[in-house]
Amino acid sequence: MRDSTVPLANSNLPYADKLTAGSFSMAFYSAGTGDKVSVSAVDFSSIPPGKKNFDPSVHSLENVRDAINASFPGKAQAVITDGKLSIKGLGDNRFQFPMIPAACWPDWALILSLRAMMPLPSKSMNPLRLILQKSEQLM
């Protein structure tokens, strides 16, 4: 991504035209035990214009990074490197995006477009892994 400050709907990312306003959640697990720690939505309300949910017409890649960091302090850290968002679990925290029903995959174009690479706790095929594999083929 050339400019991480522009609204994602106006970006040069693949699938930018398919992004829709809405929310997405992150599920956190203990790396040591595998037990679920929490599941909650990324909250964009600390990012101007103060809306709780993601809106591609106003939120940039930097806004997504900042919302993840504000929503999960001490659990996850999002950074932008070379125009790509990456997220890592902090300390004993590991995470994944909750399972996504196939009918909802188009609404998860944000994940695909941002090329977010997440550690997944199991090797079983889940929709996020399929989306990430497909995004690698497209990029």
C-alpha positions as CSV (number, residue, x, y, z in Angstrom):
1,M,0.0,0.0,0.0
2,R,1.5,3.3,-1.1
3,D,-0.2,5.6,1.4
4,S,-1.4,4.1,4.7
5,T,-3.2,7.3,5.6
6,V,-5.9,7.3,2.9
7,P,-9.3,5.8,3.6
8,L,-9.1,2.1,2.6
9,A,-12.1,2.5,0.1
10,N,-9.8,4.9,-1.8
11,S,-6.7,2.8,-1.6
12,N,-5.0,0.8,-4.3
13,L,-5.6,-2.5,-2.5
14,P,-7.1,-5.4,-4.2
15,Y,-10.8,-5.7,-3.1
16,A,-10.9,-2.1,-1.8
17,D,-14.2,-1.7,-3.8
18,K,-15.7,-4.6,-1.8
19,L,-14.9,-3.3,1.7
20,T,-18.0,-2.6,3.7
21,A,-18.6,-0.9,7.1
22,G,-19.0,-3.2,10.0
23,S,-17.1,-4.9,12.8
24,F,-14.6,-7.7,13.2
25,S,-13.5,-9.6,16.3
26,M,-10.3,-11.2,17.5
27,A,-10.2,-14.3,19.7
28,F,-7.3,-14.6,22.2
29,Y,-5.9,-17.8,23.5
30,S,-3.2,-18.7,26.0
31,A,-0.1,-20.0,24.2
32,G,0.7,-22.2,27.2
33,T,-2.6,-23.9,27.7
34,G,-4.6,-23.2,24.5
35,D,-7.5,-21.9,26.7
36,K,-9.6,-19.1,25.3
37,V,-8.9,-15.8,27.1
38,S,-11.4,-13.5,25.4
39,V,-13.2,-12.7,22.2
40,S,-14.2,-9.1,21.4
41,A,-14.6,-6.7,18.5
42,V,-12.0,-4.2,17.4
43,D,-13.3,-0.8,18.7
44,F,-12.8,2.2,16.3
45,S,-14.4,4.7,18.6
46,S,-11.1,6.2,19.7
47,I,-10.3,7.0,16.1
48,P,-11.9,10.0,14.4
49,P,-14.7,10.4,13.6
50,G,-15.4,8.3,16.7
51,K,-17.6,5.5,15.2
52,K,-17.4,2.2,17.0
53,N,-17.2,0.1,13.8
54,F,-14.9,0.1,10.8
55,D,-15.9,2.4,7.9
56,P,-13.7,2.0,4.7
57,S,-14.8,5.5,3.5
58,V,-13.1,7.2,6.5
59,H,-10.7,4.6,8.1
60,S,-7.2,4.1,6.8
61,L,-4.7,1.3,7.3
62,E,-3.1,3.4,10.1
63,N,-6.6,3.7,11.7
64,V,-7.0,-0.1,11.6
65,R,-3.6,-0.5,13.3
66,D,-4.4,2.1,15.9
67,A,-7.8,0.6,16.7
68,I,-6.4,-2.9,17.2
69,N,-3.7,-1.5,19.5
70,A,-6.2,0.6,21.5
71,S,-8.7,-2.3,21.7
72,F,-6.2,-5.0,22.9
73,P,-3.3,-3.3,24.9
74,G,-1.0,-6.0,26.2
75,K,-2.6,-8.7,24.1
76,A,-1.8,-7.8,20.6
77,Q,0.4,-5.3,18.6
78,A,-0.4,-4.2,15.1
79,V,2.3,-2.5,13.0
80,I,2.6,-1.3,9.4
81,T,5.8,-2.3,7.6
82,D,6.3,-1.6,3.9
83,G,2.6,-0.8,3.5
84,K,1.4,-4.1,5.0
85,L,-0.4,-4.6,8.3
86,S,0.9,-7.3,10.6
87,I,-0.4,-8.3,14.0
88,K,1.3,-10.4,16.7
89,G,0.1,-11.7,20.0
90,L,2.0,-10.3,23.0
91,G,3.3,-12.3,26.0
92,D,1.3,-15.5,26.3
93,N,-1.4,-14.3,24.0
94,R,-2.1,-15.9,20.7
95,F,-5.1,-15.0,18.5
96,Q,-7.1,-15.7,15.5
97,F,-10.2,-14.3,13.9
98,P,-13.3,-16.3,14.9
99,M,-14.5,-18.8,12.4
100,I,-16.2,-17.1,9.4
101,P,-19.3,-18.6,7.8
102,A,-18.7,-19.0,4.1
103,A,-21.7,-16.7,3.3
104,C,-19.8,-13.9,5.2
105,W,-16.5,-14.2,3.4
106,P,-17.1,-11.2,1.1
107,D,-17.4,-9.0,4.2
108,W,-14.0,-10.1,5.3
109,A,-12.3,-8.5,2.3
110,L,-10.5,-6.2,4.8
111,I,-8.6,-9.2,6.1
112,L,-7.7,-10.3,2.6
113,S,-6.8,-6.8,1.4
114,L,-4.6,-6.0,4.4
115,R,-2.7,-9.3,4.0
116,A,-2.8,-9.7,7.7
117,M,-0.8,-12.8,8.6
118,M,-2.0,-14.4,11.8
119,P,-0.7,-17.3,13.8
120,L,-3.4,-19.9,14.0
121,P,-3.5,-22.3,16.9
122,S,-4.2,-25.4,14.8
123,K,-3.4,-26.7,11.4
124,S,-7.0,-27.5,10.6
125,M,-8.3,-25.6,7.6
126,N,-10.5,-22.7,8.6
127,P,-11.9,-19.9,6.5
128,L,-9.2,-17.4,7.6
129,R,-6.4,-19.7,6.5
130,L,-8.1,-20.2,3.1
131,I,-8.6,-16.4,2.7
132,L,-4.9,-15.8,3.5
133,Q,-3.7,-18.5,1.2
134,K,-5.9,-17.0,-1.6
135,S,-4.6,-13.5,-0.9
136,E,-1.0,-14.7,-1.3
137,Q,-1.8,-16.1,-4.7
138,L,-3.4,-12.9,-5.8
139,M,-0.6,-10.6,-4.6
